[in-house]
Amino acid sequence: MTHLLVAYGTSRGGTRGLAELIGQDLRDHDHEATVRAAADVKNLDGVDAVIVAGALYAGRWHKDARKLIKREADRLSELPVWLVATGPLDDTAETTQIAPVHHVSDAAARIGARGVQTFGGRLEPDAKGFPASAMAKTMAGDWRDAEHVARWVDEVDGELRSIQS
Ligand SMILES: Cc1cc2nc3c(=O)[nH]c(=O)nc-3n(C[C@H](O)[C@H](O)[C@H](O)COP(=O)(O)O)c2cc1C
C-alpha cells in the first residue's frame, strides 16, 4: 500500500477541503492518505508519495506550499510528487488546461514533480478582509469540482501503480 501525504496551503479553508477530497479519492483507490496543513509537516518519514496543494492569490501560490517545497526539496526530489493549485472562480479549470503560475512551474522543475494541476477555487459570500469581501459580491461560489478531482486522482493512481510494477 502506498502512503501519500496530501499537504495544503490555505487562507480561507477551500484548499483544505480540496485536499480532503483528494485524500478520500486516494483511499478509494486503496492507498493510505494523510491530509495535513503544509505548515505542520515536520518531515516526510514513512511517506511514499506527496501531493502539495496551494491556493492562488494574486497569481502567487500559497506561501505554506512554497515553504514546504523549499524545506523538503531534497527529499521531495526523491519521491513521486504532484503539485496542485486551486483558484479560478469560474469553470476554466474544468474546461481548459490552465498553465501553472510560475511559483508552481519553478517548484515542479526544482523537485522533478510528475505533474501539475489547477482546480477551481471557492470564495464564500461572507469572505472577510480586503479585497476578498469586495470580490465576493460578484465572484462568490464554489468551483471545486469533485468529478474533476476524481478523474485526476485516477491518473495519479495509474502512475503510482506503474511506478510500483
Ligand atoms: C484577494 C484574492 C485574490 C485571488 N487571486 C487569485 C488568482 O490570482 N488566481 C486564481 O486563480 N484565483 C485567485 N483567487 C481565488 C482563490 O484562489 C480561491 O478563492 C481559493 O479557493 C482560495 O483558497 P483558500 O480558501 O484555500 O484560501 C483569489 C481570491 C482572492 C480573495
The ligand as an SDF file (V2000), in Angstrom:
LIG
                    3D

 31 33  0  0  0  0  0  0  0  0999 V2000
   -7.8100   38.5070   -2.9040 C   0  0  0  0  0  0  0  0  0  0  0  0
   -7.9430   37.2810   -3.7660 C   0  0  0  0  0  0  0  0  0  0  0  0
   -7.0680   37.0790   -4.8230 C   0  0  0  0  0  0  0  0  0  0  0  0
   -7.1920   35.9230   -5.6330 C   0  0  0  0  0  0  0  0  0  0  0  0
   -6.3170   35.7450   -6.6720 N   0  0  0  0  0  0  0  0  0  0  0  0
   -6.4540   34.6610   -7.4670 C   0  0  0  0  0  0  0  0  0  0  0  0
   -5.5560   34.4520   -8.5530 C   0  0  0  0  0  0  0  0  0  0  0  0
   -4.6220   35.1910   -8.8040 O   0  0  0  0  0  0  0  0  0  0  0  0
   -5.7570   33.3720   -9.3520 N   0  0  0  0  0  0  0  0  0  0  0  0
   -6.7830   32.4910   -9.1290 C   0  0  0  0  0  0  0  0  0  0  0  0
   -6.9360   31.5390   -9.8840 O   0  0  0  0  0  0  0  0  0  0  0  0
   -7.6260   32.6450   -8.0650 N   0  0  0  0  0  0  0  0  0  0  0  0
   -7.4770   33.7150   -7.2430 C   0  0  0  0  0  0  0  0  0  0  0  0
   -8.3210   33.8810   -6.1810 N   0  0  0  0  0  0  0  0  0  0  0  0
   -9.3080   32.8480   -5.8510 C   0  0  0  0  0  0  0  0  0  0  0  0
   -8.7630   31.9420   -4.7130 C   0  0  0  0  0  0  0  0  0  0  0  0
   -7.6180   31.2710   -5.1650 O   0  0  0  0  0  0  0  0  0  0  0  0
   -9.8220   30.9290   -4.3040 C   0  0  0  0  0  0  0  0  0  0  0  0
  -10.8070   31.6340   -3.5920 O   0  0  0  0  0  0  0  0  0  0  0  0
   -9.2300   29.8030   -3.4960 C   0  0  0  0  0  0  0  0  0  0  0  0
  -10.1240   28.7340   -3.4450 O   0  0  0  0  0  0  0  0  0  0  0  0
   -8.8540   30.2660   -2.1060 C   0  0  0  0  0  0  0  0  0  0  0  0
   -8.3290   29.1780   -1.3980 O   0  0  0  0  0  0  0  0  0  0  0  0
   -8.3970   29.0740    0.1810 P   0  0  0  0  0  0  0  0  0  0  0  0
   -9.8640   29.1180    0.5770 O   0  0  0  0  0  0  0  0  0  0  0  0
   -7.7880   27.7480    0.4840 O   0  0  0  0  0  0  0  0  0  0  0  0
   -7.6180   30.2060    0.7500 O   0  0  0  0  0  0  0  0  0  0  0  0
   -8.2120   34.9810   -5.3610 C   0  0  0  0  0  0  0  0  0  0  0  0
   -9.0840   35.2060   -4.2980 C   0  0  0  0  0  0  0  0  0  0  0  0
   -8.9560   36.3230   -3.5030 C   0  0  0  0  0  0  0  0  0  0  0  0
   -9.9110   36.5170   -2.3560 C   0  0  0  0  0  0  0  0  0  0  0  0
  1  2  1  0
  2  3  1  0
  2 30  2  0
  3  4  2  0
  4  5  1  0
  4 28  1  0
  5  6  2  0
  6  7  1  0
  6 13  1  0
  7  8  2  0
  7  9  1  0
  9 10  1  0
 10 11  2  0
 10 12  1  0
 12 13  2  0
 13 14  1  0
 14 15  1  0
 14 28  1  0
 15 16  1  0
 16 17  1  0
 16 18  1  0
 18 19  1  0
 18 20  1  0
 20 21  1  0
 20 22  1  0
 22 23  1  0
 23 24  1  0
 24 25  2  0
 24 26  1  0
 24 27  1  0
 28 29  2  0
 29 30  1  0
 30 31  1  0
M  END
$$$$
